[in-house]
Amino acid sequence: MKRANERKPLIRTIYTADPSAHVFDGKIYIYPSHDFAHDCPDDDNGDQYIMKDYHVLSMEDLDSECVDNGLALSEDDVPWVSRQMWAPDCVKVDGKFYLVFPAKDHDGIFRIGVAVSDSPTGPFVPQKDYIQGSYSIDPAVLVDDDERIYCYYGGLWGGQLEMWQSGSFDENAHRPEGDEDALGPMFAEFNREMNAFITEPKHLEILDENGQKLKAKDEDRRYFEGPWMHKYNGKYYLSYSTGTTHYLCYAEGDRPDGPFTYKGRIMEPVLGWTTHHSIVEIAGEWYLFYHDCELSGGITHERCVKYTTLQIAKDGTIETIHPYE
Ligand code: FUB
């Protein structure tokens, strides 16, 4: 049976998207993007996603009201940011909360930055510069059982991931297509101070059932954006959006840095172009936090975050969700 607020907009006073949900000290915190309402046209570069700040949402439990805790970080406070504060995540390390977020620098290049607070709701104080060696969008951070801190990130098209294939930024870089290997998300390890990567960022491999890398033409399964990592029975589950085909999919691996084998679909398309999620265990059950455009009646850059129950079998298989059934 569905809970009263399940699959409904959790907050109606602002537009929110890309929810990264966590339980910190027994309470649910959601770190979403804050969509900015406007009438400008959409494009494939994502210019319609004009986000200027972050608000943290919280819930005492899954049945209680979702609270907007107000401004947590603004683009005006971050020296290296010019615009577009996209999908963030938050991680607790040694008692401090680190908001990890992508934004464009003053050259229009997406980078990943970090801001710190003593409170899960902020306000967050940004580090002066972005993480050196970082690029692209959608960071998701896993603190593993051995306390190592891993960052998964990257997104195609407006997320600029293709533009870094040579090792430096090339606006005109070729986009993998057809039988060429698809690009996987990026992986790097953070230091404990959360102000540097301590490993060289690398692409993760997502393989098909025959151990072959997914191809660019396989748009139903290949990685596009929005990575998330959860662990279940000691295995690593990389989930992500397929972008152009609008699915949430997942792949399984034995190590945090893969390789991962494609396993299936978590969710069928939602209303809107983008789909972006997080997976979190709350009081022994698993939940998917996601967004759609119900609140705005389908405007792609005016989204709302929701959650629903996720069924995970003992072997880690995830039941596909049909969001409007
Ligand atoms: O919210 C802006 C972008 O849209 C995110 O970075 C992507 O994952 C997509 O949801």
Residues whose N, C-alpha, C, O or C-beta is under 5 A from the ligand:
A	BS01	FUB	A17 D18 S33 Y49 W86 A87 I137 D138 E225 G226 T274 T275 H276
